[in-house]
Amino acid sequence: MEEMEALVGVVPHSADCDLFKEPVRKRRRLHRDRQFQAFPSAEQSALKEYEKLECRTRRVLSNTYQKLIQSVFLDDSIPSGLKYLINRLLALIEKSPLEPVYVGFLGITGAGKSSLINALIRQAMFLPVSGESVCTSCIVQVSSGCCEQYEAKIHLLSDQEWKAELKDLTKLLHRAEQSGEEEADLWDRDDAAEEAAQKLRMLYGHGAERRHYEELLRLKPRGRIPNSRTITLKAEEAGELSVKLDPYIRTRRRDWDGESTETQIWPLIKYVEVILPKSALIPEGVVLVDIPGTGDFNSKRDEMWKKTIDKCSVIWVISDIERVSGGKTHENLLSESIKACQRGFCRDIALVVTKTDKLHLQEYLRERKMGNQAIQSRREAVLQRNEIIKLQRKRILKEKLKRKLPADSKVLEASDLVYTVSAHEYWQRTILTEEESEIPKLREYIRKRILDKKRRLVTKYVTEAFGLLLLTDTLNTEESLLTEQLNTGGLRQFVEEKMELLEKAIEQCFARMEQPLQTGVQVAMTSYRRILGSCLVRSRGNQGFHQTLKAVCLKNGVYASRTLARIDLNEALSQPIYDQIDPVFGGIFRDGKPTAPALMQHIDAFKHSLEERMAEVGVRSGWKQDGYKRSFLIQEISAILGGLESHILRRKRKIYESVTSSIQNDLKPCYEEAAQITGKKACERMKDVIRRGVERQVAEGLFERAQERMWHQFRQLKHGITEKVKGSITTMLTLAAPQGDGLCKELADVRNEQKEMEKLYRSLREVAENAQLRRGMQDFLLRMSPSKGGPHGTKL
């Protein structure tokens, strides 16, 4: 009975008795119409069909769940097979209909990220645009939801998180009384120290930068801080919310007085969520993420900066037209994006060149030595330059990607690796049309991603639901899917043999890392002095570097600033290893075409071998006229192995980062020693401590330990995969085997639900075919439509 109470404790929302009431139906229709208004009519029709299919499936599952619960409500114990089914039904009912698609906008301050997001959501100046005195100060996530109002949630650092940062900031700003004039001069020109001082002045007032940690703990911050550490803002109009939100996400540059109380707490802000009402431009389920700078001095914010990049399935590296040809920070951000493909969920990278309307016609013509012959207007020059930039940057970006990723990666097959956009011309249209600003092109890309993801998720959802309804039929009868002879004498032995083969295949797959990892270690051992020197020696000497180096040591080898290039000594020292392993690592965890070396390819081969065996079992057992029994087993296998992909994705980040984490962990004592140094020649003395510490650790096996720790992570992944597969397949075979007297019972009649689910399953193909037909008709009509001739042409 206790088991039953635990199962009944959660009642699916879709089982609500008001579900079938007419007012609710009307509200749902209205919600669905508004939900897809960002899509063209053909895509709207496809999405509505998929949505209807999913809702009906969820309703069938909910009805089945309720009937099963009622049939065993008074039982003291529940058969294991039925308990398995009830839990699976509940998990599927409550499964989120669509996981968010995160689109990351990664770029330095002033690159045009906020302006681009404002144009995409068609809300001019909604997010603060970087200018001479202001810039976006934190990660901002923008999405559209089911709310009627505009809403923002400002999440603050916890009290403990801020105390940890405060301690580091005061250590960074502390100057020993013995410091000479040389060190004092360096202090005034140090960016790290100035940024730390600005945070303390903003939160505690002028002079706070000269106070010690214990003194500041006793001071009350100038801004109002809620106990919940979350500030919620609401407004009826976008402009109203923008005004309320502005002080929290906009930070002034140095020497700016007269800050509002809201602005005064920006050093405490962790990140901001902005939720728009249903949008006709950005679909529900898309999250646009403004990721400023190259990280943050605060450990929690910097960790979130990396995790935010890693959870983005799409990353757009933003660079304005005047900086697109280079710059260390831009290259670092591009490298960070490529690493996100290796360690995170990123499946697509593109370079978005902004502010493309900035062009002086006469200078452009003179530089290209064209005179006035070919180009007659500024518009023609802008469009020509855009095409040139696309060709040049696409070639360069592809070369970078090919060095780091497998040759058949999906990202390399993308038709658009470079976009040339102008948010200014999207609004003004003085020289370019709306289409030529390429803002609509980016919106179309987002819509296609959502449509494709919805199609895949609904197909998987309906298929899995159909399998569960087949299982109810199995548990409700004394017939077994498998005869005892086949189960014990054939299939179990077959699975065990295939599991051994899978384990060996995974070992061979991971063994491909051995040679490049060993080569990387050798290269790292011969190049670490040069790499360390390039990080520690500056062209202008120690001027402006003293406190920055202290910040690096306080954060165990990493200094991340909102405005300056990121410094990471651990990553720099490990880079020779990553240069060697990246293509092979990407090949193992690839998400492109199925190829033999890929890990998922071995798991798929294992799945197909089981499916073929199930087909043979079906023939021997006389299932020719009843393919549903075989379908149950095959779909259960797909559901079990399909769940492995998310497990692998979560683990691969830990594997990839293990080399850098190992080096950082081993060098931590020397960073801590260097961070304590003050007084005369402190900068050189810190460098000496770091150099000696690295030399000592290398001699003791710094890179070899990093190599072994990566191998340890690979071994853990192999063990996790095999254990999950063994356990799940064993459970499935137990359900399919004869249940015995104690495991079978007469359940509720769910034949109507089974018939309904069968219809839904069969309609999947029809929905897909309809969507493809509508898309073809839409493309044909677009090709036949007259195009615009200029910026003031008639809109299609």
N, C-alpha and C positions, 0 to 999 in steps of 0.2 A: 504493500500500500504506500509505503514511503517513496518507493521508486516512482509510483504513479503520480504522487503529489509533486515530485520534482519535475516530471515531464509536463504535467498540466500547468505548472507554475508560469510558463510563458505561453501566452496565446497570441498567435500571429495577428498583426493588424489587419491583414487582408481578410480575416475571418469575421470582422466586425459585422454585426447584424444590419447595420445601416448601409452595407455595401450595395444592396440592390434597390435602394430607394431612389426615386426619380430625381430629387434635388441633387443628390450626391453624383448621380450619373451626369447631370448637366454641368456640375462644377468640374468633374473630371474631363469632360469634353472640352470645356473652356480652358482648363489647365493644359490639356494636350495641344490645343490649337496655338496657345501662346508659347508653349514650350518649344515648338519647332518653327516659330516665325522667322528665325534667323536663316532658314533654308529656302531655296527656290522651290516652286510648287512640286516639281517631280521628286525632289529629295524629301520634301515634307510628306508626300504620299507614302514613300517607302518607309520613313521613320514611323509614321502613324501605324502602318501595318505591323512593323516589328514591335512597336509599343503595345498594340492590341494583342498580339501573339503572346507577349511576355505577361501581360495582365491576366489574360485568360488562363495561361499556364499556372501562374501564381494562385489564382482562384481555385483551380482544380486541385493543386497541391494542398491548399488550405482546407478545402472540403474533405479531402482524403485524410488529412491529419486529424481533423475533428472527429470523423467517424471512427478512426482507429483508437483514438484516446477514449471515446465513449465505450467501445467494445471491450476494453480491458480495465475500465475505471475501478471496478470492485475487486480486481484480482490481487492476490497477495504478492505474486511474483509475475514477471513478464518474461516470456521466452527471449533468449539472446537475439535471435534473428529479428523479432518484432521490435525490440529495443533499438537495434541498429537502424531499422527502417524509420522509426519515429524520429530518432535524432537526425538522420539524414534529411528527412522531410522538413523538419524545423529549420535546419541550417540553410536549406535551399529556399525556403519561403522568405527567410529574413536576409537573404543575400542581397547586397546593394545592386540596384538595377544597372548602374553604370559607374565604374570607377573613374575618378576625375582624370582628365588629360591635362597635365601640367606643361605649360609652354614657358620656358625660362628666357628672360631678356637679360643677357649678360653683357655688361659693358662698363667702361669707366665713367666717372662723373662727366656730364656734358655730352655724352655720345648720342643722346636723343631717345633713351629708353622710355621715359615718361611721356614725351611728346608722341611717340609711336603708339603707346597704349591708349592715350587720349584719342588719337585718330581712329584706332581700331574700334573703340566703344562709342565713337562720335560724341565725345564730350570734351570740348576744347578747355584746356587749362584745369581739368579735373584733378589730375595729379600734379604736384609742383614741378615746374620745368626748371632745370638748372640754369642759373644765370651768373652774373658777376658776384652776387652775394649769397646765393642760396643753392642748395642741392638736396636730393632725396637722401634721408639719413638712415633708412632701414629697409628691410625686405618688405615689399607690399604685394599682397596677393589679391587679384581682382577677379571676381566670378559673378555670374548671374544666377539667381535662385528663384525660389517660389514666393519670396516676400513681395509685398506691395510697395514697401518703402526702400529708400537707400539706407544702407546700414554699414557701420564700420566697427570693428573690434580691435582695440589697441592692447596688445599683450605685453606686459612688463616683465623684466627680470624679477625673479624671486628675491627675497631679502638676502638669502644666503649667496645667491649668484652675484648680487651687487656687492656684497661685502668682500667676496673673493676678488672682484675686479678692483674695488677701491683699494685693497691692500697692494695690488700690483701697481696701480696708478701712483700711489704715494711712494712706493719703492722707486719707481721710475723717475719721479720728480725730486727725490731726495738728493741734495748735494752735501757732501761732507764739508765740514768747516775748513778742512785742510786744502780744499780745491784751490788751485792757483788761478791767475787771470786767464791763462790759456783755456782752461776748462770752462770758466765763466763765459768767455766769448763763444765757445762752442754751444753752450746752453741756449743762448739767444737764437741760434740759427737751426736748432734741431727740430725737425718736423714731428717726431714721435713725442718729444717733451711738450711741444706746443699743443698737440692734439689732446694729450692727457690733461694739460692745464685748462684747456677750453672746456672739457667735460666737467671738471670740478668747479670751475667758475660758474658754469651754466646751472649746476645743480645746487651749489651752496653759496654762490655770490663771489664777488671780487675778493681776492686774497686767499681763497680756499686752497689754491695750488701751493701755498707756503705752509699749510698746516699739516700736522702728522695724522696718521691713520686713526689713532685713538681720539684725537680732537674732532675729526670729521664724523666719527661714529656718534658723538654726542650732539652734533648739529642736526637740526631739522631741515630737510630739503625745502627749497623755496616753492616748488610745485606741490599740488595736492595729489597724493598717492592713495588710491583705494586699497582696502584690505584684500580684496579679491585679486589684485594685480591685473585687472582687466578693465578697460574703459570702453563703454559702448556708446556709440553716437548714432542717431537716427535723424532722417530728414525726408520730407516729401519730394524734394527736387534735388537733382544732382549738384547744382550750384550751391545749394544750402549746405549739403554734406561736405562739399569741397572746402567751403569756408571754415566749417567746424574742424575738419580733418587737417587742414593745412599746417597749423602750428605743430602738430605732433610728428608729421613726416617730413617737414621742411626744416633744415638746419642752416643757420647763418654761418657765413665764413668768419674768419677771425676779426677781432676789434669791432664787434657789432653790439651796440647797446640797445636798451629798450625792448628786451624780449618779453613776450607774454608768459603768463604762468604755465600755459600748455607747453610752449617751446622749452621752458626750463627743465622739463623732465625727459627730453629726448635721449639723454645718455642711458636712461633706464628702459627704453623701448626695445623689445626683443624683435617683434614683427607686427605687421598690421594686416588684417583681413578686411577687404571691402566687398560687400555683396550688393549687386545691382538688381533691380527688378528684372523680370523677364525681358530679354533684349532681342531686338529684331536684327542684331548684328553679330553678337557672340552667343553661341549655343550654350544651353545649360549643360554642365559637365566639364566645361573648359575653365581652367584657372590660369590667368595670365600673371606671371611672377616677375616683378621688377626687382632684380638682384643688383644692388649698387656696389660699386667698388670691387675690391679684391679680397674681401673678408673683413674681420673686425678684431681689435685687440682683446675684446672680451671673449673668453674661451667658449662660453655657451653660444654667443652670437656667431662666432667663427665656425663652431661645429654645425650650427644650423645653416650657415652659408653653404657649407659643403654638402650637407644632407639635402638641402633644397635643390642644389644643382643635380645631385644624384637621382632625385625622384622625378625630375623632369623627363618626359618621354620625347620632348622636342626642345632643342636649345638653339636660340637665335643669338649669335654673337653680334652685338651692335657696335658699329664704328662709323663715325661721321666721315664724309667724303674727303676731308682734309687730313685725316689720320689713318685712312685705310691702308696706306702703303707701308706701315710699319709701326714701330714703337714697342718697347719691351713689354709694357703692360698689356697691350692688345695681343701680343704673341702669347703671353702667359694665360690670358683668358681663353684663347683658342686652344691652347694645350690642355687647360682645365676641362674644356668641353669634350675634347677627344678622350680624356681620361674617364669622363662620365659615361662614355660608351662602353668602356672596359669594366668599370666597377659598379655602375648604376643601371637605371632603367632607360637611359637615352637610346633612341632608335633613329634619330634624325638630327642632323646639324646643318645649319645654314648661316652664311654671313649676310647680315642685313646692313647695307650701306645707306646711311641716313643723310639728310640735308643736301640731296643731290641737285636742288635748285640753285645752290650757291655756285655761280659761275660768272666770271667776267668775260664777255664774248671776245673782245679784242685781244685780251691776254691768251685766251684759249686758242684763237686762230693763229696768233704769232708763235705760240709754243709748238703747234702742230704744222707750222709753215704752210698754211692752206690759203692764206689771203682771204678774199671774199668769194672765191669761186664756188666751192661745194656747199658751204653752210650759209644760209640766208637769214637765219634768225637764231635767237638765244634758245628757243625751244628745240630746234634741230640740233644745236650744239649739245644741249643737255642730254637728249636722247642718244646722240652718237657716243658721247662720253660714257653714258650708262652701259651701252653695249660693249664698249671697249673694256670697261671695268669688270663687267660680268665675265668676259672671256679670260681676262688676265687672272682675276682672283679665283675663278673656278678652277683653272689649271693649277694654281699654287695650292689651293685648299685640297684639291684631289691628291696632289703629291704628298701633302702632309698626312692626309688620311690613309693613303696607301702604305706609308711607312709604319703606321701604328695599327691598322686594322686589316683583317683578311681581304683579299682581292674581291671576294664576292659578297661583301657586306652590303646590306640594303641601302645604307647611307650613300654609298658610292654610286648607286643606280638612280638616285634622285635626279629628276629632270631639272630641278632648280636648286643649285647649291648656293647661288648668290642672288639677292634681291637688291634693287636700287630704288629706294623710296624717298618721298618728300612729304612729310606731314604738313609742312607749310603750304605746298601746292594742293594738297588734298582739301584744305580749307579755302584757299584763295583762288586757285585755278586761273592764275594770271598768265602762265605760260604752258602749263601741262593740264591734261584732262584728269578726271578722277581716276580713270583706269591707268593712265600713264604715271600717276603717283605711286602705283602698285600696292596701295593699301587694300583695295578690293581683292587683289591677288593673294595677299596674306590671309584675309578672311576666308577665301575659298579653300585655301590649304587647310585651315582649321576645321572647316565644315566637313571636308572629305575625311579627315582623321576621325572625327566623331561618328560619321556615318559608317565608316568601315569598322570601327570598334563596336558600335551598337549591333551591327550585323553579326559579327563574330561572337559577341557575348550572348545574344539572344539565341543563336543557333546552338551554342554550347549548352545554354540553360534549358532549352526545350528538349534537347537530346538527353541530357542527364535526367530531367524530370520524367521523360518517357521510360527510361530504364528503371526508375524507382517504382513507377506504377506497375511495371512488369514484375518487380520483386513482390509487390503485394499479392499478385496472382499466385506466385510461387509459394509464399508462406500460407496461403489460404487453401492449399490443396495438399493431399498426402503424396502426390506424385513428386518425384525428384527430378531436377534438371540433369543430374548425373547419376548413373547407376553406381552402386557401391564398387563394382569391379573396376569401372573406368576411373572413379574418383581415387580409390586407394592404390590400385595397381598401375594406373597409367598417367592420369593428369598430374597428380601431386609429384610423382617422380619426374615428369616432363618439366614442371615448373622449377623444381630443385636444380635440374641440369641446366636449364636456361638461366637461372639465377647465377650459377657458377660462371657461365659464359659471360653474362653481363658484368660481373665483378671483374673478370679478367679484361674485358673490353674497356672498362673504365680505367683500370690500371694502365693499360697500353695508351689510352687517350691522354692521361695525365703524364705518362712517361715522356711524351713529346716535349715537355717543359725542361727536361733534365739538361740537355745540351745548351740551349740558350741561357738557362739560369746559371750554369757553370761558367759559360763564356762571359756573361754579365758580371759575375763576381770577379773574374780575372781582370776585366776592363776597369771595374770600379777600384780595384787595388792599385792599378797603375795610374789612375787619373785623379784620385781623391785630393792630392795636394794641390793640383792645378785648379780643381773645382772649388776647394775651400778658399784658395787665394782669390779667385774671382769674386767670391762672396764677401770676403773680409777687406780686401784692398779697394779703395775708392780712388778715382782719378784725381780728385781734389784733396786727397789726404783724409784726415779724420774730421774735417770741418763738417758739421751737421750730421755726424754719424755716431757720436758718443752715446747719447741716450737711446738712439734707435737700436744700437747693438745691445744695450742693456735690456731693452724691450724684447729683443730676440731671445736673450738668455732667460729672462723671466718667464717666457712662454715656451721653454724647452726647444729652442731652435727655430721658432716661427714668429714672424711679426707681420700682422695683417692690418692694413690701414684702409680707411674708407676712400682715400685719395691717392695714396702712393702705391708703387709696385710691391707686390707681396714678396716677402723674404722667407724662405724655408730651407734651412741648411740641411735638414734630414732628407728632404725630397731631392735637393741638389746632389747630395752624396749618393743617393740611390738611383739617380736618373740613368747612369750607364747600364744598370741591371734592367730597368724598364725598357730602355732602347732595344735590348736584345730579346726580351720576352714578350713585348707587346703584340706583335703579329701572331705568335703562337697562342698566347693567352686569348686573344680575340677569336682565334680559330676554334678553340675549345668551347667557348661560350657564345659562339656566333648565333645570330638570329636571321641569317640570310638563307641562301639556297641550302638544302640538305646535302651535306658532304660527309664522307666517312670519318674524318677526324673529330667532328663536332660531338660533344657530349650528348646532346639531345637526340642526335642521330642514332646513337647506340641504344638509348632508352626507347626510341620509336621502333627500332628493329626488334627489340625484346617484346614490345607490345604487339607488333605484327605477327611474330611467331606464335604468341599466345592466341591471337585471334584466329589464325589458320588452324591451330589445334582445336579451338572451340568449334570451328566449322566441321572438322573431321568427327568430333564427338557428336555433333548434331546429326550428321549423316548416319552414324552407327546407332544412334538412339532413336532414329525415325522422326527427326525434326523437319523433314523436307516440307511438310505441310504446315508447320508451325515455326516460322522463322523467328518469332518473338522471343522464344526461350533462348535461342542463340544470341539474339540482339541484347537481351538483358546482360548476359555474361560479357559480351564484347563492350557494351557501353560502360559497364562497371569497371572493366579494365582501363578504358579511356579516362574515366573520372579519377581513378586512383593514380594513374601515371601522369595525368594532366596536372594534378596538384603538385607534382615534383618541380615543375618549372618555376613556380614562385619561390619554393624552398631554395632552389639553386641560385636564383637571382639575389636572394637575401644573403646567401653565403659567399657569393663571388666577391662582394665588396670587401669582406673581411680578408679573403684570400689575397686580393689585389693589394690591399693596403698593408699587408703583413710585413713586407720588406721595409717600408718607411717607418712603420710603427716599431719594428725591432730596432732599427738604427736609433730612433728617437729615445727609446727606452734605455738603450745601452749608453747613450751619450748624456743622459739626464744628470748624472753626478757632475760632469764638467760644466754643464750649463748652470747648475746651481752654484758651483764654486765661482764662476765668472760673474754671476749676477750680484755677488756680495762685494765685488771690488769697487772702491771709491777712491777719491783723492787724485793726486797728480799722475799723469800718464795712464789714467784708468782705462782708456780705450785700447791702448797698445797692450796693457797687461791682460785685459779681457781676451783679446785676440790670442795672446800667448797661451793662456789657459785652455782656450778652445782647441788650438793647434795641438798642444801636448796631449790633451784628452783624446782627440781623434787619433793621433799617432799611437797612443797606448792601446786604444780599443781595436784598431786595425791589426796591430801586432798580436792581440789576443783573440782575433777571429771575428771581428765586427760583421763583415760581409758574409762569412760562412754561417754565422748564427742566423742572419736574416734569411739566408737560403734554406736552412733547416726549418725555420719557423713557417716559411711558405709551404714547404713539403708537408709539415704537420697539418696545416689547414686543408691541403688537398686530401690528405688521408682521412681527416674528419668528414669531409664532404662525401667521399666514397662510402664510408661507414654509414653515414646518415641516409644516403640514397638506398643502399642495399637493405638496411633495417626497415625503412619505411615501406619498400616494395614487398619484402617478405611478409611483414605483418598484415598489410592490406590484402595481398593476394590470398593469404591463408584465411582471412576473414571471409573473403568472397567465396572461396571454395567450400567453406563450412556452410554458408548460406545456401549454396547450390546443391549440397549433398542431402541425402535423406535425413529428415529432421528427427525422426523417432517419435515415440508416443508423447514424450514430455515437452516437445518443442512445437508441435503443431496444434493449432486451435482454430475454431471457427471464428473468423473475423467479420467485421461489418461488410455489407455488400457494397463494393466500390466499382462494380462493373460499369456503371454510367460514367464514372470518372475515367476509367480505363479507355472507354470508347471515345470520350471527349479528348483525352490526351493523344490517342492514336490519330485523330483527325488533325490536331495541332501539329503533331510530328510530321505528318504527310504534307501539310500546307507550307512547311519551311521552304521546300523547293519552289513552290508556286510564288511565294512572296519574293524570293531572290530573283526569279525570272521576271516578275513584274517590275522590280526595281531596275534591273538591267535594261528592260525595254523602255521604261520612262527616261532613263538616263540617255539612251541613244536618241530618242526623240528630242530631248532638250538640247543635246549637242547639235543636232541637225538644224533646229530652229535658230540657235545662236549663230551657226555658220552662215545661214541664209539672211540673217538680220543685217541691215546697214550699219557700219561702224561709224564712230564719231570722227569728225575731221579735224577737230581742234579743241582747245580748252573751253570754248563756249558752245560746243555742239549739243545737240539734243540728247538727253540721257536715255539709254535703252530701257 
